[in-house]
């Protein structure tokens, strides 16, 4: 229960920085992410972190290639 609350709060705050996602959608995504990661265990958390890092690097690379 506490994990879902923390996930919801974190998702709401993250949604403030992501275009196209409102705070309610971010809170729901945070709750879902907390539940899914708990079921995946340590391997799932590590895979999600690695995937997020890779996605961030790809996005940064695409942004830097575009003219300002």
Number of C-alpha atoms within 10 A of each C-alpha: 8 7 13 17 14 15 22 24 19 16 24 22 16 16 20 13 11 11 7 8 15 16 18 14 14 22 24 17 19 25 21 16 17 19 15 13 16 13 11 13 10 11 10 14 16 13 13 15 12 12 12 12 12 12 12 12 12 11 11 11 11 10 11 9 8 7 5 5
